[in-house]
Amino acid sequence: MIKKSRFASILCGGILLSLSTFSQQQKSVSAIPLTNLDAFQQSGKNWIISSDARADFTKEGEIHSISGSGAVVNIVSPKNHSHLITKESFGDIVLELDFMMAKNSNSGVYLQGRYEVQLFDSWAIPNPTFSDCGGIYQRWDDRRGKNNEGFEGIAPLMNVAKAPGLWQHLKVIFRAPKFNSKGEKISDAVFEQVYLNGALIQVQVKVTGPTRSSFFEDEQPTGPLMLQGDHGNVAFRNISFSTPEITKKTKLPENPITINPAGKPYLLRSFLNYGNKKLTHVISVGNPNQLNYSYDLKQGALFQIWRGDFLDVTDMWFERGEPQLAKPLGAVITLSDAPPLAVLKTPQEQWPNSVPFDDFQNKGYILDANKFPTFQYAINSMNVNDKISSPNATSLVRKLQITGAPEGLYLQLASDTQIELISKGLYAIGNKNYYISIEESSNPVIRKSSTGQELIVAIPVNTASLSYSITW
């Protein structure tokens, strides 16, 4: 089923012109150093300078600091629950930072100490509200009467929040309120754009006054950045800022064509870009729970996953359909496009980038009762059934059934710059970008690769069945 997402509806309205007529460029970027807390006003003992953080997504509120510098971890206690407020004040700003939530934790980023972008453990919530991650939190006025005190809260366009314990990226392009020479406000503060994990989730949101629980009740041309510290455990790193500039840009198409699945998975064949390559034999699968992925039918590779809206197919279905590319709409995580299965002469041999053309035979796919596909292919005399499903909104489950497995066959679960064992059978991939879960009995091994590390599993000779899950 084809239906326009909330994102597409906004693009088709008047806001499209502001997005397409203007692009955001910025001056040189400055970082807030996190080797110590000198950039902040007096901070409480709940804020700890760390090199990293670790949180278990199954344990309520749990987060741990890791010795070193470069990040700051907030661990709340009844006695220590202060905010972290910069000494420097800002007006118009492009703010970027990484954050990590503990399970069911709550925090916020306050521009000028007044206007909040909500941070919350909103993992897998299907219909986010203003109080979910990436929401512009509501204002509050008791004078409005019972049950009407809260107003102006704006939900994110889609929920692309990751699981607790994973690093997430926030980018905010903010315009401060403006005042005349008499100190009278002549324009409201505006969140021009907010991106969460690379996906656009807020566009042109005006706020007429300070958000609920702001540090200041008035409005001024400038104010400090405030990281909320009294609601829950959270970590931050890579905090940077610059001043936005506006330049003209060519207008974009006014009626994007988008696809979102309704009721059952949606499968689409297309071309897709992967880095500098154009993949020609791709099938993308969108699920109603907004866990989506793309699969390379020439390699058997699950090469990208994303949470949020499914696909923009304007370049495929508008007029002549050039350049025939589909574009994911949500927050994309890029995986390896290398073949998942390979025969290695030794456990140290480098993983191949591709399968020889004559060795790989694509046999199509079959659908189960829930319309989840099982991709079928053969490599020489080995046959593979590769089923990928999303039984819930937290994980993709991949199950491979292999017959005719030769000696020395391995499965590559992940390849990235860094792979970390979190607990039994649970691995954090790419500096805590996503999780891989697999039974310990499969004996997975972390090994060095040309680009960092790989997580691989040896496959028994002849017949084997193995499954693992990808969580983000």
RODO-2510 file (C-alpha; in nm, 4 decimals, decimal comma):
residues 472
     n   res          X          Y          Z
     1     m     0,0000     0,0000     0,0000
     2     i     0,1227     0,3495    -0,0847
     3     k     0,0449     0,6221     0,1626
     4     k     0,1977     0,9573     0,2341
     5     s     0,3824     0,9830     0,5604
     6     r     0,3508     1,2791     0,7945
     7     f     0,6904     1,3833     0,6629
     8     a     0,5649     1,3814     0,3044
     9     s     0,2518     1,5746     0,3981
    10     i     0,4604     1,8514     0,5472
    11     l     0,6878     1,8578     0,2450
    12     c     0,3865     1,9014     0,0205
    13     g     0,2660     2,2028     0,2170
    14     g     0,3994     2,5529     0,2533
    15     i     0,6964     2,4406     0,4588
    16     l     0,8432     2,2816     0,1493
    17     l     0,9284     2,6253     0,0137
    18     s     1,1249     2,7231     0,3230
    19     l     1,3187     2,3973     0,3111
    20     s     1,3828     2,4082    -0,0610
    21     t     1,4435     2,7785    -0,1019
    22     f     1,6930     2,7894     0,1851
    23     s     1,9691     2,5580     0,2965
    24     q     2,1482     2,5809     0,6273
    25     q     2,5197     2,6518     0,6122
    26     q     2,7281     2,7356     0,9110
    27     k     3,0443     2,9091     1,0212
    28     s     3,3360     2,7278     1,1817
    29     v     3,2352     2,4760     1,4445
    30     s     3,3417     2,5066     1,8091
    31     a     3,3403     2,2187     2,0570
    32     i     3,2578     2,2251     2,4261
    33     p     3,5527     2,0361     2,5781
    34     l     3,4677     1,7483     2,8092
    35     t     3,8092     1,6911     2,9601
    36     n     3,6651     1,8626     3,2680
    37     l     3,3591     2,0677     3,3624
    38     d     3,5227     2,4108     3,3312
    39     a     3,2909     2,5140     3,0449
    40     f     2,9906     2,4893     3,2796
    41     q     2,8591     2,6818     3,5740
    42     q     2,8878     2,5165     3,9135
    43     s     2,7835     2,1554     3,8561
    44     g     2,6609     1,8935     4,0980
    45     k     2,8228     1,5631     4,1823
    46     n     2,5735     1,3850     3,9564
    47     w     2,7832     1,4898     3,6540
    48     i     3,0947     1,2736     3,5964
    49     i     3,3598     1,3270     3,3301
    50     s     3,4105     0,9920     3,1526
    51     s     3,5562     0,8427     2,8360
    52     d     3,2352     0,6583     2,7517
    53     a     2,9190     0,5224     2,9103
    54     r     2,7536     0,1839     2,9323
    55     a     2,3845     0,1138     2,9920
    56     d     2,1971    -0,2170     2,9921
    57     f     1,8779    -0,1843     2,7867
    58     t     1,7077    -0,4466     3,0041
    59     k     1,7725    -0,2790     3,3418
    60     e     1,5747     0,0208     3,4621
    61     g     1,7828     0,3377     3,4946
    62     e     2,1186     0,1620     3,4773
    63     i     2,4113     0,3569     3,3356
    64     h     2,7808     0,3451     3,4187
    65     s     3,0627     0,5906     3,3547
    66     i     3,3915     0,4641     3,2117
    67     s     3,7139     0,6172     3,3347
    68     g     3,8703     0,8860     3,1159
    69     s     3,7526     1,2009     2,9417
    70     g     3,5580     1,3080     2,6347
    71     a     3,2062     1,2438     2,7671
    72     v     2,9949     1,3387     3,0670
    73     v     2,7593     1,1020     3,2494
    74     n     2,4676     1,2086     3,4689
    75     i     2,3874     0,9665     3,7528
    76     v     2,0994     1,1074     3,9562
    77     s     2,0575     1,0577     4,3294
    78     p     1,8196     1,2109     4,5855
    79     k     2,0967     1,4513     4,6931
    80     n     2,2541     1,5175     4,3555
    81     h     2,0288     1,6096     4,0626
    82     s     2,1489     1,9419     3,9232
    83     h     2,1395     2,0617     3,5633
    84     l     2,4526     2,1212     3,3556
    85     i     2,4547     2,4827     3,2332
    86     t     2,7192     2,6430     3,0126
    87     k     2,8986     2,9591     3,1136
    88     e     2,8726     3,0836     2,7562
    89     s     2,5443     3,2198     2,6212
    90     f     2,4096     3,1689     2,2695
    91     g     2,1562     3,3234     2,0329
    92     d     2,1023     3,1649     1,6911
    93     i     2,2801     2,8316     1,6973
    94     v     2,3444     2,5044     1,5190
    95     l     2,3899     2,2569     1,8040
    96     e     2,5068     1,8990     1,7659
    97     l     2,5702     1,6356     2,0304
    98     d     2,5582     1,2645     2,1045
    99     f     2,3536     1,1275     2,3930
   100     m     2,2838     0,7920     2,5547
   101     m     1,9694     0,7106     2,7537
   102     a     1,9327     0,4649     3,0380
   103     k     1,6215     0,2473     3,0242
   104     n     1,3066     0,4578     3,0881
   105     s     1,5211     0,7647     3,1530
   106     n     1,4219     1,1255     3,0880
   107     s     1,6291     1,4348     3,0106
   108     g     1,6260     1,7346     2,7792
   109     v     1,8347     1,9872     2,5907
   110     y     1,7294     2,3471     2,6631
   111     l     1,8354     2,6101     2,4107
   112     q     1,9056     2,9362     2,5971
   113     g     1,8025     2,7464     2,9109
   114     r     1,4421     2,8044     2,7974
   115     y     1,3316     2,6000     2,4960
   116     e     1,3464     2,2222     2,5281
   117     v     1,4074     1,9395     2,2857
   118     q     1,2953     1,6373     2,4838
   119     l     1,5275     1,3422     2,5421
   120     f     1,3499     1,0280     2,6537
   121     d     1,3771     0,6518     2,6265
   122     s     1,1150     0,6313     2,3512
   123     w     1,2514     0,3100     2,2036
   124     a     0,9933     0,1320     1,9839
   125     i     0,7023     0,3628     2,0750
   126     p     0,4825     0,3579     1,7606
   127     n     0,3077     0,6950     1,7904
   128     p     0,5321     0,9514     1,9615
   129     t     0,4035     1,2616     2,1367
   130     f     0,5707     1,5881     2,2415
   131     s     0,7028     1,4082     2,5519
   132     d     0,8939     1,1501     2,3465
   133     c     1,2496     1,1749     2,2198
   134     g     1,2871     1,4638     1,9758
   135     g     0,9630     1,6298     2,0785
   136     i     0,9471     2,0049     2,1403
   137     y     0,8221     1,9942     2,4958
   138     q     0,5041     2,1781     2,5884
   139     r     0,4663     2,5106     2,7645
   140     w     0,2685     2,5338     3,0893
   141     d     0,0329     2,7958     3,2321
   142     d    -0,1873     2,7283     3,5385
   143     r    -0,4098     3,0195     3,4375
   144     r    -0,5417     2,8216     3,1408
   145     g    -0,7510     2,6057     3,3749
   146     k    -0,7487     2,2412     3,4773
   147     n    -0,6481     1,9948     3,2017
   148     n    -0,5567     2,2847     2,9730
   149     e    -0,2382     2,4019     3,1426
   150     g    -0,0081     2,2382     2,8870
   151     f     0,0079     2,3771     2,5336
   152     e     0,2272     2,4103     2,2227
   153     g     0,3973     2,0702     2,2581
   154     i     0,4982     1,9282     1,9183
   155     a     0,5575     1,5566     1,8559
   156     p     0,8449     1,4440     1,6314
   157     l     0,7456     1,3585     1,2739
   158     m     0,8488     0,9975     1,3359
   159     n     1,0071     0,7945     1,6129
   160     v     1,3680     0,7121     1,5276
   161     a     1,4931     0,6821     1,8868
   162     k     1,7347     0,3981     1,9539
   163     a     1,7495     0,1467     2,2367
   164     p     1,8946     0,2428     2,5761
   165     g     2,2722     0,2064     2,5919
   166     l     2,3273     0,3142     2,2302
   167     w     2,4723     0,6481     2,1300
   168     q     2,2298     0,8740     1,9443
   169     h     2,2927     1,1962     1,7537
   170     l     2,0937     1,5190     1,7855
   171     k     2,1263     1,8215     1,5576
   172     v     1,9244     2,1384     1,6227
   173     i     1,9077     2,4485     1,4030
   174     f     1,7599     2,7162     1,6280
   175     r     1,6671     3,0815     1,5811
   176     a     1,6568     3,2868     1,8989
   177     p     1,3717     3,5330     1,9640
   178     k     1,4386     3,8838     1,8358
   179     f     1,3827     4,2141     2,0182
   180     n     1,3681     4,5790     1,9132
   181     s     1,5633     4,8656     2,0652
   182     k     1,3017     4,8971     2,3390
   183     g     1,3471     4,5360     2,4460
   184     e     1,0109     4,4335     2,2979
   185     k     0,9959     4,0944     2,1352
   186     i     0,9337     4,1213     1,7612
   187     s     0,9694     3,7531     1,6628
   188     d     0,9373     3,4209     1,8449
   189     a     1,2035     3,1570     1,8915
   190     v     1,1978     2,8966     1,6131
   191     f     1,3301     2,5428     1,5907
   192     e     1,4002     2,5587     1,2177
   193     q     1,5043     2,1960     1,1894
   194     v     1,5725     1,9142     1,4339
   195     y     1,7409     1,5910     1,3272
   196     l     1,7575     1,2745     1,5367
   197     n     2,0009     1,0068     1,4221
   198     g     2,0171     1,1766     1,0837
   199     a     1,6394     1,1868     1,0247
   200     l     1,4458     1,5141     1,0044
   201     i     1,1899     1,5114     1,2877
   202     q     1,0946     1,8787     1,3418
   203     v     1,0474     2,1608     1,0892
   204     q     0,9779     2,5303     1,1531
   205     v     0,8375     2,4970     1,5063
   206     k     0,7685     2,8336     1,6736
   207     v     0,7641     2,8604     2,0511
   208     t     0,5976     3,1675     2,1988
   209     g     0,7730     3,1425     2,5337
   210     p     0,9870     2,9230     2,7614
   211     t     0,9148     2,5517     2,7796
   212     r     0,7801     2,3900     3,0952
   213     s     1,0544     2,3419     3,3602
   214     s     1,2882     2,5894     3,1901
   215     f     1,5681     2,7487     3,3902
   216     f     1,4460     3,1010     3,3059
   217     e     1,0883     3,2267     3,2894
   218     d     1,1635     3,5313     3,0756
   219     e     1,2896     3,5599     2,7166
   220     q     1,6168     3,7222     2,6097
   221     p     1,8266     3,7463     2,2909
   222     t     2,0778     3,4970     2,4315
   223     g     2,1079     3,2354     2,7007
   224     p     2,3146     2,9312     2,8034
   225     l     2,2788     2,5734     2,6897
   226     m     2,1252     2,3571     2,9614
   227     l     2,1389     1,9775     2,9848
   228     q     1,8643     1,8555     3,2167
   229     g     1,9958     1,6543     3,5076
   230     d     1,7108     1,6049     3,7537
   231     h     1,4885     1,3499     3,5750
   232     g     1,7054     1,0508     3,4883
   233     n     2,0399     0,9024     3,3988
   234     v     2,1899     1,0086     3,0669
   235     a     2,5288     1,0644     2,9010
   236     f     2,6539     1,3227     2,6495
   237     r     2,9578     1,3606     2,4244
   238     n     3,0740     1,5474     2,1097
   239     i     2,8923     1,8716     2,1970
   240     s     2,9580     2,1331     1,9281
   241     f     2,8010     2,4576     1,8105
   242     s     2,8159     2,7142     1,5307
   243     t     2,6133     3,0075     1,4020
   244     p     2,3704     2,9307     1,1179
   245     e     2,3698     3,1236     0,7940
   246     i     2,1045     3,1179     0,5238
   247     t     2,1796     3,0862     0,1543
   248     k     1,9505     3,0287    -0,1404
   249     k     1,9189     2,6885    -0,2936
   250     t     1,7450     2,5272    -0,5907
   251     k     1,3833     2,4355    -0,5258
   252     l     1,3069     2,0682    -0,4623
   253     p     1,0190     1,8655    -0,6152
   254     e     0,6906     1,9701    -0,4539
   255     n     0,5167     1,6317    -0,4464
   256     p     0,7463     1,3567    -0,3232
   257     i     0,6115     1,0035    -0,3655
   258     t     0,6556     0,8001    -0,0497
   259     i     0,5709     0,4471     0,0586
   260     n     0,4769     0,3315     0,4063
   261     p     0,3554    -0,0226     0,4741
   262     a     0,0106    -0,0685     0,6276
   263     g    -0,0910    -0,3969     0,7875
   264     k     0,1818    -0,6154     0,6337
   265     p     0,5416    -0,5883     0,5089
   266     y     0,6010    -0,4045     0,1803
   267     l     0,8720    -0,5376    -0,0542
   268     l     1,0198    -0,3159    -0,3263
   269     r     1,2875    -0,3899    -0,5876
   270     s     1,5035    -0,0899    -0,6805
   271     f     1,8484     0,0559    -0,7258
   272     l     2,0091     0,1971    -0,4103
   273     n     2,3248     0,3908    -0,3353
   274     y     2,5713     0,2286    -0,0979
   275     g     2,8584     0,4661    -0,0330
   276     n     3,0104     0,5391    -0,3735
   277     k     2,8441     0,2352    -0,5348
   278     k     2,5069     0,1997    -0,7035
   279     l     2,3597    -0,1389    -0,6141
   280     t     2,1408    -0,2744    -0,8926
   281     h     1,9806    -0,5860    -0,7414
   282     v     1,8259    -0,4611    -0,4189
   283     i     1,5057    -0,5434    -0,2393
   284     s     1,3925    -0,3218     0,0500
   285     v     1,1435    -0,4440     0,3082
   286     g     0,9302    -0,2051     0,5105
   287     n     0,7442    -0,3294     0,8164
   288     p     0,4373    -0,1723     0,9795
   289     n     0,6338    -0,1504     1,3060
   290     q     0,8797     0,0832     1,1236
   291     l     1,1779    -0,1533     1,1296
   292     n     1,3013    -0,1537     0,7706
   293     y     1,5963    -0,2981     0,5806
   294     s     1,7604    -0,3387     0,2384
   295     y     1,9042    -0,6636     0,1018
   296     d     2,1533    -0,7145    -0,1825
   297     l     2,0244    -1,0040    -0,3929
   298     k     2,3634    -1,0455    -0,5635
   299     q     2,5464    -1,1082    -0,2361
   300     g     2,2878    -1,2226     0,0158
   301     a     2,3901    -0,9176     0,2195
   302     l     2,1705    -0,7318     0,4689
   303     f     2,3460    -0,3989     0,4107
   304     q     2,1318    -0,1312     0,5767
   305     i     1,8613    -0,1049     0,8401
   306     w     1,6536     0,1875     0,9556
   307     r     1,3801     0,2876     1,1954
   308     g     1,1039     0,5289     1,0924
   309     d     0,9250     0,5947     0,7645
   310     f     1,0014     0,3635     0,4714
   311     l     1,0956     0,4962     0,1262
   312     d     1,0901     0,8022    -0,0981
   313     v     1,0409     0,6618    -0,4503
   314     t     1,0071     0,9910    -0,6388
   315     d     1,3194     0,9183    -0,8445
   316     m     1,1680     0,5846    -0,9487
   317     w     0,8054     0,6707    -1,0157
   318     f     0,8046     1,0346    -1,1245
   319     e     0,7992     1,0875    -1,5026
   320     r     1,0695     0,8660    -1,6599
   321     g     1,1862     0,7328    -1,3264
   322     e     1,5442     0,8526    -1,3435
   323     p     1,7827     0,7837    -1,1720
   324     q     1,5686     0,4905    -1,0495
   325     l     1,6831     0,5242    -0,6893
   326     a     1,4803     0,4611    -0,3754
   327     k     1,5746     0,6634    -0,0657
   328     p     1,5166     0,5566     0,2955
   329     l     1,3178     0,8125     0,4970
   330     g     1,4156     0,7179     0,8507
   331     a     1,7377     0,6953     1,0531
   332     v     1,9686     0,4672     0,8541
   333     i     2,2387     0,2408     0,9968
   334     t     2,4794     0,1187     0,7295
   335     l     2,5979    -0,2410     0,7605
   336     s     2,8430    -0,4391     0,5492
   337     d     2,7601    -0,5250     0,1868
   338     a     3,0094    -0,8099     0,1893
   339     p     2,8651    -1,1622     0,1534
   340     p     2,7553    -1,2947     0,4936
   341     l     2,8996    -1,6415     0,4252
   342     a     3,2543    -1,7212     0,3191
   343     v     3,4956    -2,0127     0,3198
   344     l     3,8192    -1,9186     0,4992
   345     k     4,1366    -2,1222     0,4789
   346     t     4,2238    -2,0020     0,8287
   347     p     4,0235    -1,8085     1,0927
   348     q     4,2585    -1,5147     1,0246
   349     e     4,2056    -1,4935     0,6469
   350     q     4,0630    -1,1630     0,5227
   351     w     3,6887    -1,1590     0,4540
   352     p     3,6037    -1,1380     0,0796
   353     n     3,4271    -0,8296    -0,0604
   354     s     3,2085    -1,0225    -0,3026
   355     v     3,0997    -1,3617    -0,4339
   356     p     3,2262    -1,4548    -0,7819
   357     f     2,9441    -1,4003    -1,0324
   358     d     2,9412    -1,7595    -1,1572
   359     d     2,9328    -1,9014    -0,8017
   360     f     2,6160    -1,7241    -0,6838
   361     q     2,2681    -1,8327    -0,7935
   362     n     1,9694    -1,6288    -0,6730
   363     k     1,6576    -1,8458    -0,6284
   364     g     1,4146    -1,5692    -0,5304
   365     y     1,2198    -1,5579    -0,2057
   366     i     0,9121    -1,7025    -0,0359
   367     l     0,6741    -1,5360     0,2121
   368     d     0,5461    -1,6873     0,5350
   369     a     0,1949    -1,6354     0,6752
   370     n     0,2987    -1,2939     0,8140
   371     k     0,4532    -1,1915     0,4770
   372     f     0,8085    -1,2043     0,6113
   373     p     1,0456    -1,3067     0,3291
   374     t     1,2947    -1,5916     0,3196
   375     f     1,5608    -1,5247     0,0555
   376     q     1,6932    -1,8337    -0,1190
   377     y     2,0225    -1,8744    -0,3003
   378     a     2,3012    -2,1193    -0,3759
   379     i     2,6783    -2,0719    -0,3669
   380     n     2,8315    -2,3560    -0,5652
   381     s     2,6847    -2,6713    -0,4040
   382     m     2,5691    -2,4957    -0,0831
   383     n     2,2041    -2,3898    -0,0463
   384     v     2,0948    -2,1079     0,1861
   385     n     1,7551    -1,9996     0,3198
   386     d     1,7875    -1,6537     0,4763
   387     k     1,4762    -1,5431     0,6676
   388     i     1,4547    -1,1902     0,8106
   389     s     1,1552    -1,1002     1,0257
   390     s     1,0510    -0,8341     1,2750
   391     p     0,8168    -1,0002     1,5248
   392     n     0,8181    -0,6814     1,7375
   393     a     0,9304    -0,3202     1,7112
   394     t     1,2644    -0,3744     1,8849
   395     s     1,4647    -0,6127     1,6659
   396     l     1,5121    -0,7775     1,3314
   397     v     1,5594    -1,1535     1,3616
   398     r     1,7710    -1,3271     1,0994
   399     k     1,7657    -1,7062     1,0640
   400     l     1,9893    -1,8882     0,8176
   401     q     1,9399    -2,2516     0,7228
   402     i     2,2320    -2,3976     0,5303
   403     t     2,2662    -2,7324     0,3536
   404     g     2,5812    -2,8570     0,1892
   405     a     2,8020    -2,6348     0,4056
   406     p     3,1691    -2,6952     0,3183
   407     e     3,4538    -2,7163     0,5664
   408     g     3,5859    -2,3771     0,6781
   409     l     3,2541    -2,1923     0,6293
   410     y     3,1973    -1,8841     0,8470
   411     l     2,9128    -1,6357     0,8976
   412     q     2,9974    -1,2692     0,9414
   413     l     2,7527    -1,1146     1,1906
   414     a     2,9012    -0,7646     1,1860
   415     s     3,1952    -0,5619     1,0564
   416     d     3,2736    -0,2187     1,1982
   417     t     3,5386    -0,0018     1,3561
   418     q     3,4699    -0,1394     1,7040
   419     i     3,2830    -0,4371     1,8521
   420     e     3,2319    -0,4743     2,2263
   421     l     3,0995    -0,7653     2,4318
   422     i     2,8353    -0,6178     2,6636
   423     s     2,7078    -0,9343     2,8315
   424     k     2,6613    -1,3007     2,7468
   425     g     2,5648    -1,3193     2,3809
   426     l     2,5131    -0,9404     2,3490
   427     y     2,7507    -0,7252     2,1437
   428     a     2,7570    -0,3492     2,0821
   429     i     2,8621    -0,2719     1,7266
   430     g     3,0352     0,0404     1,5930
   431     n     3,1016     0,2294     1,9168
   432     k     2,7538     0,1437     2,0466
   433     n     2,5635     0,2115     1,7249
   434     y     2,3468    -0,1039     1,7417
   435     y     2,3360    -0,4451     1,9137
   436     i     2,3830    -0,8025     1,7920
   437     s     2,2376    -1,0830     2,0068
   438     i     2,3272    -1,4475     1,9498
   439     e     2,3304    -1,7678     2,1556
   440     e     2,6615    -1,8133     2,3359
   441     s     2,6656    -2,1766     2,2252
   442     s     2,7331    -2,0540     1,8699
   443     n     3,0788    -1,9462     1,9915
   444     p     3,1036    -1,6074     1,8150
   445     v     3,4525    -1,4607     1,7830
   446     i     3,5645    -1,0970     1,7599
   447     r     3,8624    -1,0690     1,5247
   448     k     4,0648    -0,7906     1,3645
   449     s     3,9822    -0,6768     1,0124
   450     s     4,1274    -0,4311     0,7619
   451     t     3,8784    -0,1648     0,8773
   452     g     3,8485    -0,2479     1,2468
   453     q     3,6835    -0,5603     1,3831
   454     e     3,4508    -0,8405     1,2728
   455     l     3,2159    -1,0698     1,4621
   456     i     3,2153    -1,4153     1,2997
   457     v     3,0802    -1,7631     1,3716
   458     a     3,2064    -2,0973     1,2402
   459     i     2,9362    -2,2989     1,0591
   460     p     2,9260    -2,6807     1,1033
   461     v     2,9878    -2,8951     0,7963
   462     n     2,6853    -3,0098     0,5895
   463     t     2,3668    -2,8879     0,7619
   464     a     2,3298    -2,5963     0,9985
   465     s     2,0691    -2,3565     1,1338
   466     l     2,1690    -2,0344     1,3069
   467     s     1,9803    -1,7241     1,4144
   468     y     2,0654    -1,3881     1,5645
   469     s     1,8944    -1,0543     1,6204
   470     i     1,9828    -0,6944     1,5380
   471     t     1,8554    -0,4429     1,7920
   472     w     1,8651    -0,0613     1,7748
***
